[in-house]
Each structure stands twice: as C-alpha cells, then as structure tokens.
Amino acid sequence: MPAAWAALPAGFWVMAAALVGLAVGSFLNVVIYRLPVMLERAWQHDAHATLHPDAELPSSEAFNLMHPRSRCGQCGHAIRWWENIPLLSWLLLRGKCSSCGTRISVRYPLVELLTAVLTAAVIVLQGLTPWSLGLVLLLWGLIALAFIDYDTTLLPDGITLPLLWLGLLLHAVLDPGFLPQAVWGAALGYASLWSIYQAFKLLTGKEGMGYGDFKLFAALGAWFGAMALLPIILLSAIAGAVIGIALQFSGLAERGKPIPFGPFLAAAGLIMLLLGPQRLIAWVLPGGA
C-alpha cells in the first residue's frame, strides 16, 4: 500500500468500505433478479436449438446485467439516476415508484445495507490486506447466492465456480502452505454432499438437494480448508432446522415444500468469514485448529 494511503485513519477505510458495499449491494440486487432470468433464457435458447435445429431462433431484446435499464415492474417507468442511489433513493421516494406509486420492495435497501455493513465489518476485523479484499469478494458472492437460491432454488455456476477457484488461487499466492488444506477442502466439500445426495436418492427415490449445493460447499472448503467443513455443515444444519421449523409454524412456508439449503450454507460461510475459521474449528473440534 502507498505510504500516503497507509497514513489515512482506519475510520476512513471503514467508511470507504461501507460506501463501496452500498454501491455493490445495489449491483447485487440486479444480479439476484437478472441472473436467473438470463440462465432460463439461455436454457430455452439451447432447448429450441436442440429440438428445432433447422428453425430460425426467435429474436429477443438484449437482457443481461447491464441492459435494459432498470424499470418499474408495474408501469415500466425507467429508473432515473437519482432514483437509483443506493439506500438514499429508496428513503427519499418513501419506498414507492415515483411514477405510479407502486411499492418498491424493502429487500432492495436491505440488501444494500447488509452488503455495506458486512463489507465494513470485514475491513474492521481483517484490516486492509490482499486476503481481506479476497474475503470481501467471497462475501459479495455469498450474499448474491443466498438470495438467488431463496428465490429460485438455483445456485449459478457463474458464481460458485469462480469463488471456488478464487479461494484456491489466493491460497496458492498468499499462503502456499495452506494450499493442500484448501484443495482437500474443495474435494471433500463436494464429495461429502454428493455422497449424501446419492444415498438419500437411493433410499427415498427423491433428490434432497441440488448440485449447486455441492459446488458451494466445495467453494467454502477451498477458502477455509478441510477442517472447516464440519463446523460449516453443522451451522448450516442448525440454521436450516430452526428457520425451517419457524417458517412452517408461522405459515410462511408450505408444508412439504422443500426449503433451499444454499442460504444456510452461505450464512455459515459468512459466519466463518467474519469470526475466523480457527475459532469455529476449535469450537467443534477442540485442538483441531
């Protein structure tokens, strides 16, 4: 870090991290909504090309993370720049579309605020280092994955696999001595949930989870090592059981409807990220850290 940057007070970097987190949180809202739609359109395109190889593919408007501009889902009003300022615009608009008055979901500012607070927390707890910047990228990916899986039961490869490789590459560059643990973490993370999936399917004829869960668990293993897998899965299972029972009794979830496991894996990964793997490994495996 340049000497002039190092001389800046710690509070400056925490505030900067929070502001960057707000901006990224706004972008994550776009990713959470648009990426599953993009995947569905790509699958439909591929299916059409496979089933009708000689037919002309239907044309459609470009739809990606940048185009078209964000619009009100009710009236089609194009969101102007001042209506898209993270958190502030939602407060100024009082949570309503400026054109038709339709309510804007409170989840949008909550995702922005969550991203800002957790980004700043990583810098407070870890300092400003190459590793902490990597953890911030992991944090952003986990937030996006948690909400996408909650909405659609999808954990896109476009996020899980880059997180897995990023974890391995950062260890290779910053902490080569830990790299074997990271490789074993990725391999055992995938293999363990894959084995549970196959056993459950063999016994019940049903699929208990998806392949995206295997890849996300492998990514967490790549970041935190093989020893961290047991604490992560225990935290995920406890959170899943408590929240699942609460949703059933509150009537917010239909009885018998599967609850995505990805948000609980992501939450456990966030806890591991913030508290540090050594503390949680020692809690589950005394002397194992």
C-alpha positions in Angstrom: 0.0 0.0 0.0 1.4 3.5 -0.8 2.7 5.4 2.2 0.1 8.2 1.7 -2.7 5.6 1.8 -1.3 3.9 4.9 -1.3 7.3 6.7 -5.0 7.6 6.4 -7.0 6.9 9.6 -8.7 3.5 9.9 -12.1 5.2 10.1 -11.6 6.4 6.5 -11.1 2.9 5.2 -14.1 1.6 7.1 -16.3 4.4 5.7 -14.9 3.8 2.2 -15.7 0.1 2.6 -19.2 0.8 3.6 -19.8 3.2 0.7 -18.3 0.6 -1.7 -20.6 -2.0 -0.1 -23.6 0.2 -0.7 -22.8 0.5 -4.4 -22.0 -3.2 -4.8 -25.2 -4.1 -2.9 -27.2 -2.1 -5.5 -25.5 -4.1 -8.2 -26.1 -7.4 -6.3 -29.8 -6.6 -6.4 -29.5 -6.6 -10.2 -27.6 -9.8 -10.2 -30.1 -11.5 -7.9 -33.0 -10.7 -10.1 -31.5 -10.9 -13.6 -29.0 -13.8 -13.5 -31.7 -16.5 -13.0 -33.7 -14.9 -15.9 -30.6 -14.9 -18.1 -30.0 -18.6 -17.3 -33.6 -19.5 -18.0 -33.4 -17.7 -21.4 -30.2 -19.4 -22.2 -31.7 -22.8 -21.4 -34.7 -22.1 -23.6 -32.5 -21.0 -26.4 -30.4 -24.2 -26.1 -33.5 -26.3 -26.0 -35.0 -24.7 -29.0 -31.8 -25.1 -30.9 -31.6 -28.8 -30.0 -35.2 -29.6 -30.7 -35.5 -27.5 -33.9 -32.0 -27.4 -35.3 -33.2 -26.1 -38.7 -35.6 -23.5 -37.4 -34.6 -19.8 -37.1 -34.1 -18.8 -33.5 -36.6 -16.2 -32.2 -35.1 -12.8 -31.7 -35.4 -11.1 -28.4 -34.3 -7.8 -26.7 -30.9 -7.9 -25.2 -31.2 -8.9 -21.5 -28.1 -9.0 -19.3 -26.7 -7.4 -16.2 -26.3 -4.0 -18.0 -29.2 -3.9 -20.4 -32.0 -2.9 -20.5 -32.2 -0.1 -17.9 -33.9 -0.9 -14.7 -37.7 -0.2 -14.8 -40.7 -0.3 -12.6 -42.3 -3.8 -12.9 -45.8 -2.2 -12.7 -45.8 0.8 -15.1 -42.5 0.4 -17.0 -41.1 3.7 -15.7 -37.3 3.9 -16.5 -35.4 4.4 -13.3 -33.5 7.7 -13.4 -30.0 8.1 -12.0 -31.2 10.0 -8.9 -33.8 7.3 -8.2 -31.0 4.6 -8.2 -28.7 6.0 -5.4 -28.2 3.1 -3.0 -30.4 3.3 0.1 -30.9 7.0 -0.2 -33.2 6.9 -3.2 -35.5 4.4 -1.5 -35.8 6.6 1.5 -36.4 9.8 -0.5 -39.0 8.0 -2.6 -40.6 6.5 0.6 -40.3 3.1 -0.9 -42.6 3.9 -3.9 -42.3 4.3 -7.7 -42.1 8.0 -8.5 -44.4 7.4 -11.5 -47.2 5.1 -10.4 -46.7 4.9 -6.6 -46.3 1.1 -6.6 -44.4 -0.1 -3.5 -40.7 -0.9 -4.0 -39.7 -4.0 -2.0 -37.9 -3.2 1.2 -35.5 -6.0 0.3 -33.6 -3.8 -2.1 -32.3 -1.3 0.5 -31.9 -4.2 3.0 -29.5 -6.0 0.6 -27.6 -2.7 0.1 -27.4 -2.1 3.8 -26.4 -5.7 4.6 -23.6 -5.6 2.0 -22.4 -2.2 3.3 -22.3 -3.3 6.9 -20.7 -6.7 6.3 -18.1 -5.2 3.9 -17.1 -2.7 6.5 -17.0 -5.4 9.2 -14.5 -7.5 7.1 -12.2 -4.5 6.9 -12.6 -3.8 10.7 -11.9 -7.4 11.6 -9.3 -8.3 9.0 -7.6 -4.9 8.1 -6.9 -3.8 4.6 -4.8 -6.7 3.1 -4.9 -8.7 -0.1 -6.6 -11.5 1.8 -9.3 -9.3 3.3 -10.0 -7.9 -0.2 -10.5 -11.5 -1.3 -12.8 -12.2 1.6 -14.9 -9.2 0.5 -15.3 -10.8 -2.9 -16.4 -14.0 -1.2 -18.8 -12.0 0.9 -20.4 -10.4 -2.1 -20.7 -13.8 -3.8 -22.3 -15.4 -0.8 -24.9 -12.7 -0.4 -25.9 -13.0 -4.1 -26.1 -16.8 -3.9 -28.2 -16.8 -0.7 -30.9 -14.6 -2.2 -30.9 -16.2 -5.6 -31.3 -19.7 -4.1 -34.0 -18.4 -1.8 -35.9 -17.0 -4.8 -35.3 -19.7 -7.4 -33.6 -22.7 -5.8 -30.7 -22.1 -8.1 -27.0 -21.7 -7.2 -25.5 -20.5 -10.5 -22.2 -22.0 -11.7 -21.3 -18.4 -12.8 -20.8 -17.5 -9.1 -20.0 -20.8 -7.3 -17.2 -22.0 -9.5 -15.3 -18.6 -9.7 -15.5 -18.5 -5.9 -14.0 -22.0 -5.7 -11.1 -21.1 -8.0 -10.5 -17.7 -6.4 -10.1 -19.4 -3.0 -7.6 -21.9 -4.3 -5.6 -19.3 -6.3 -5.5 -16.8 -3.3 -4.1 -19.6 -1.1 -1.6 -20.5 -3.8 -0.3 -16.9 -4.0 -0.7 -15.7 -0.4 -0.4 -18.8 1.7 1.0 -21.7 -0.2 1.5 -23.8 2.9 -2.3 -23.9 3.4 -3.0 -24.9 -0.3 -3.2 -28.7 0.4 -5.8 -28.0 3.1 -7.7 -25.8 0.6 -7.6 -28.5 -2.1 -8.8 -31.2 0.3 -11.5 -28.8 1.5 -12.8 -28.3 -2.0 -12.6 -32.0 -2.9 -14.2 -33.3 0.4 -16.8 -30.5 0.4 -18.1 -31.6 -3.0 -17.7 -35.3 -2.4 -19.4 -35.3 1.0 -22.7 -33.6 -0.1 -22.6 -35.6 -3.4 -22.5 -38.8 -1.3 -25.3 -37.7 0.9 -27.4 -36.8 -2.1 -26.8 -40.2 -3.8 -27.6 -42.1 -0.6 -30.8 -40.1 0.0 -31.9 -40.6 -3.6 -31.2 -44.4 -3.4 -33.2 -44.8 -0.2 -36.1 -42.5 -1.0 -36.1 -42.0 -4.7 -36.1 -38.3 -4.2 -33.5 -35.6 -4.7 -32.7 -34.0 -1.3 -30.5 -31.1 -2.7 -29.0 -29.9 -5.9 -25.6 -29.9 -7.4 -25.2 -26.2 -6.7 -25.1 -27.1 -3.0 -22.1 -29.4 -3.7 -20.3 -26.7 -5.5 -20.9 -24.0 -2.9 -19.7 -26.3 -0.1 -16.6 -27.1 -2.2 -16.0 -23.4 -2.6 -16.2 -22.8 1.2 -13.8 -25.7 1.6 -11.4 -24.1 -0.8 -11.5 -20.9 1.2 -11.4 -22.2 4.7 -9.9 -25.7 4.4 -11.0 -29.3 5.1 -11.1 -28.8 8.9 -13.7 -26.1 8.5 -16.2 -28.3 6.7 -17.7 -29.9 9.8 -18.3 -26.5 11.5 -19.9 -25.1 8.3 -22.2 -28.0 7.8 -23.2 -28.0 11.5 -24.0 -24.3 11.4 -26.0 -24.8 8.2 -28.0 -27.7 9.6 -28.8 -25.9 12.8 -29.9 -22.7 11.0 -31.9 -24.7 8.5 -33.7 -26.7 11.1 -34.5 -23.6 13.3 -35.6 -21.4 10.4 -37.5 -24.2 8.6 -39.5 -25.1 11.7 -40.2 -21.4 12.3 -41.4 -20.9 8.7 -43.7 -24.0 9.0 -45.3 -22.9 12.2 -45.7 -19.3 11.1 -47.4 -20.4 7.8 -44.8 -18.6 5.7 -43.7 -21.9 4.1 -46.0 -24.6 2.6 -45.8 -27.9 4.5 -43.9 -30.4 2.4 -42.4 -27.7 0.1 -38.6 -28.0 0.0 -36.6 -25.2 1.6 -33.3 -24.3 -0.3 -30.2 -25.2 1.6 -28.0 -22.7 -0.2 -28.9 -19.7 2.0 -27.9 -21.7 5.1 -24.6 -22.7 3.6 -24.0 -19.1 2.6 -24.9 -17.9 6.1 -22.5 -20.4 7.7 -19.8 -19.3 5.3 -20.4 -15.6 6.3 -20.1 -16.6 10.0 -16.9 -18.4 9.2 -15.6 -15.5 7.2 -16.3 -12.9 10.0 -15.4 -14.9 13.1 -12.4 -16.8 11.5 -12.1 -20.5 10.9 -9.8 -21.2 13.8 -12.3 -20.1 16.4 -15.2 -22.2 14.9 -12.9 -25.2 14.2 -11.8 -25.1 17.8 -15.4 -25.0 19.0 -16.4 -28.1 17.0 -13.0 -29.9 17.1 -11.1 -29.0 20.3 -7.5 -29.0 19.5 -8.2 -29.3 15.8 -7.2 -25.7 14.9 
